[in-house]
Amino acid sequence: MNMNTFLKIEGIPSPGARIYSWIAKKNPIMRDLYKDVADDVTSKITSGTVLDVGTGPGYLPIEIAGKSSRLEITGIDISPGMVKIANKNAINMGLSDRMEFHLASAAELPFDDGHFDLVLSTLSLHHWLHPAVYITEIHRVLKKNGEAWIYDIRRDTSKETDTKLKRKYGWLMSFIFLNIVRTHSSITVKEVEKIISSLEISFSSTKILDNGIFLKLQLSK
């Protein structure tokens, strides 16, 4: 087992889940990501079914639900601690009747074929031990013409992007993000392209979109 594989811890233990939940709530870069993704989702579909893979504390489903009351949102995570926190957050926000969270692995999604209009994943791709297997499962649960949007931090950001990050979020937050968070939680365009080339199923279209800080793998069934 090489070091990269060894470091891919897919499920965060309960103590770590509480720490991650706090960081994700306080981190302005992550908050902005959830807001931007939620804006993208609600501009794409106004009703239908959405699945969030690797939902963590459930902040993205909560953000989406705040922008649209007609979407049925489901989140899954392999960490029991994360699922517990996500359910608690939904209850605290008064949104537990509009979303549900389940303990499940992306390798075996507990949903029927063609169930979801849109599948999301944010900041989980770098954790996936077998991304081609998970994306095959995502393809299975997508409706015909459905889409999957998979976001992750870009490791090889440009100097221009790093400078903009420092101007927007300040030196300390940018330092933590660029030198600590990105060291573990990041991916490159070439790595995403390698994942796409390893897929044994086909999507009608595949795109890699880059906003400088994050990469978005957009897959259409």
Backbone hydrogen bonds, N-H to C=O, Kabsch-Sander energy under -0.5 kcal/mol:
donor,donor_aa,acceptor,acceptor_aa,energy
6,F,2,N,-2.2
7,L,3,M,-2.0
8,K,5,T,-1.2
9,I,7,L,-1.9
10,E,8,K,-0.8
12,I,10,E,-0.5
17,A,13,P,-2.4
18,R,14,S,-1.9
19,I,15,P,-1.5
20,Y,16,G,-3.0
21,S,17,A,-2.5
22,W,18,R,-1.7
23,I,19,I,-2.4
24,A,20,Y,-3.1
25,K,21,S,-1.6
26,K,22,W,-1.9
27,N,23,I,-2.6
31,R,27,N,-2.3
32,D,28,P,-2.2
33,L,29,I,-1.7
34,Y,30,M,-2.5
35,K,31,R,-2.2
36,D,32,D,-2.7
37,V,33,L,-2.8
38,A,34,Y,-2.4
39,D,35,K,-2.3
40,D,36,D,-2.2
41,V,37,V,-2.8
42,T,38,A,-2.5
43,S,39,D,-1.3
44,K,40,D,-1.0
44,K,41,V,-0.8
45,I,41,V,-2.8
48,G,70,R,-1.2
50,V,72,E,-3.0
51,L,118,L,-2.3
52,D,74,T,-2.9
53,V,51,L,-0.6
53,V,120,L,-3.3
54,G,76,I,-1.5
55,T,52,D,-0.6
55,T,76,I,-2.4
58,G,55,T,-1.9
62,I,58,G,-1.9
63,E,59,Y,-2.2
64,I,60,L,-2.6
65,A,61,P,-2.8
66,G,62,I,-1.5
67,K,63,E,-0.5
67,K,64,I,-1.5
68,S,64,I,-1.4
72,E,48,G,-3.2
73,I,71,L,-0.7
73,I,98,R,-1.2
74,T,50,V,-2.7
75,G,100,E,-2.7
76,I,52,D,-2.5
77,D,102,H,-1.8
83,V,79,S,-2.0
84,K,80,P,-2.3
85,I,81,G,-2.1
86,A,82,M,-2.9
87,N,83,V,-2.4
88,K,84,K,-2.0
89,N,85,I,-2.7
90,A,86,A,-2.3
91,I,87,N,-2.1
92,N,88,K,-2.6
93,M,89,N,-1.7
94,G,91,I,-1.4
95,L,90,A,-3.1
96,S,90,A,-0.6
98,R,95,L,-2.0
100,E,73,I,-1.7
102,H,75,G,-2.6
104,A,77,D,-1.7
104,A,102,H,-0.7
108,E,105,S,-1.4
111,F,109,L,-1.7
114,G,140,R,-2.5
115,H,112,D,-0.9
115,H,141,V,-0.9
116,F,141,V,-3.1
117,D,49,T,-1.6
118,L,49,T,-1.6
119,V,147,E,-2.3
120,L,51,L,-3.6
121,S,149,W,-1.6
123,L,151,Y,-2.0
124,S,151,Y,-0.6
125,L,151,Y,-0.5
127,H,124,S,-2.2
128,W,124,S,-0.9
128,W,125,L,-1.0
133,V,130,H,-0.7
134,Y,130,H,-1.9
135,I,131,P,-2.7
136,T,132,A,-1.7
137,E,133,V,-1.8
138,I,134,Y,-2.2
139,H,135,I,-2.4
140,R,136,T,-1.8
141,V,137,E,-1.9
142,L,138,I,-0.9
142,L,139,H,-0.6
143,K,116,F,-3.1
146,G,143,K,-2.5
147,E,117,D,-1.7
148,A,219,L,-2.8
149,W,119,V,-2.7
150,I,148,A,-0.5
150,I,217,L,-2.6
151,Y,121,S,-3.4
151,Y,149,W,-0.6
152,D,215,L,-2.0
154,R,213,I,-3.3
155,R,153,I,-0.5
155,R,187,I,-2.6
157,T,155,R,-1.2
162,D,158,S,-2.2
163,T,159,K,-2.3
164,K,160,E,-2.1
165,L,161,T,-2.3
166,K,162,D,-2.0
167,R,163,T,-2.0
168,K,164,K,-2.1
169,Y,165,L,-2.8
170,G,166,K,-1.7
174,S,170,G,-1.8
175,F,171,W,-2.6
176,I,172,L,-2.5
177,F,173,M,-2.4
178,L,174,S,-3.2
179,N,175,F,-2.3
180,I,176,I,-1.8
181,V,176,I,-2.5
182,R,177,F,-2.4
184,H,180,I,-0.9
184,H,181,V,-1.0
185,S,181,V,-3.2
186,S,184,H,-1.2
187,I,153,I,-2.1
192,V,188,T,-2.0
193,E,189,V,-2.7
194,K,190,K,-2.0
195,I,191,E,-1.8
196,I,192,V,-2.3
197,S,193,E,-2.2
198,S,194,K,-1.0
198,S,195,I,-0.6
199,L,196,I,-1.2
204,S,220,S,-1.9
205,S,220,S,-1.3
207,K,218,Q,-2.2
209,L,207,K,-0.6
209,L,216,K,-3.1
211,N,214,F,-2.2
215,L,152,D,-3.1
216,K,209,L,-3.0
217,L,150,I,-3.3
218,Q,207,K,-2.9
218,Q,216,K,-0.7
219,L,148,A,-3.0
219,L,217,L,-0.6
220,S,205,S,-2.5
221,K,146,G,-3.0
